[in-house]
């Protein structure tokens, strides 16, 4: 195979590979993030009279929202 075509195919493969894993990670994180938002009852529309959230739930939320 010509070296020029090999580099073109390799570049396309790498681009598709990155795109695939980006979508897998995005979908996975979205599912986890939505689950945590449900646990903290987001959006927080009710007043402060609700019972405090469990520390475990807040830790999950914190871990997902870290930079």
N, C-alpha and C positions, 0 to 999 in steps of 0.2 A: 504494500500500500504506500502511496506517495506520502512523504513526510508532512506536506502541507495539509492533505486531507486528514491525516491521522491527528494532527493538532486541532483541526476544526471539529472532528468528532469527539476528541477528548474534551475540548472546551464545552461542547454541547452537553456531553454526559455530565460534566461537573456542574453545569448550570442546572440541569434537570435534577441531579442528586441533591443539590442545595435547596432547590425549590420544594422537592418532596419532603425533606426533613424539616424544613421551615414550617410547612403545613402540618406535619405530624405533631411537632412541638406546640405550635399555636393551638391546634385543636385540643390537645391534651391539657395545656394550661388553661384554656378557656373553660373546659369542663370543670376543672378543679376550682377555678376562680368563681364560677357561677354557683358551685356547691357551697363554697364558703360564704358567698353573699346571701344565699338562702339561710344558712345557719345563723348569720348575724341579723337576719330579717331586714335586709336592705331593700328598698330605701327606708331609712329610719324616720318614718312619718309619725309615729306615736310619741307621746311625751316621755319624760324621764321616769315615769312610774313603773316602767317595765323592769323586770329583774335583770341584774347584771349578766352579761354573757360569760359563759365558762372560759377559763383561761386557755384551755386547749383550742377553742374556736378562735380566740384572739391571736394565739400563736400561729395558727394556720394562715390567718389573714395577713399577719405581719410577714410571714415567710414568703407568701406569694407576692406581696407588694414591695419587697425590698428591691433596691436597685442592683 
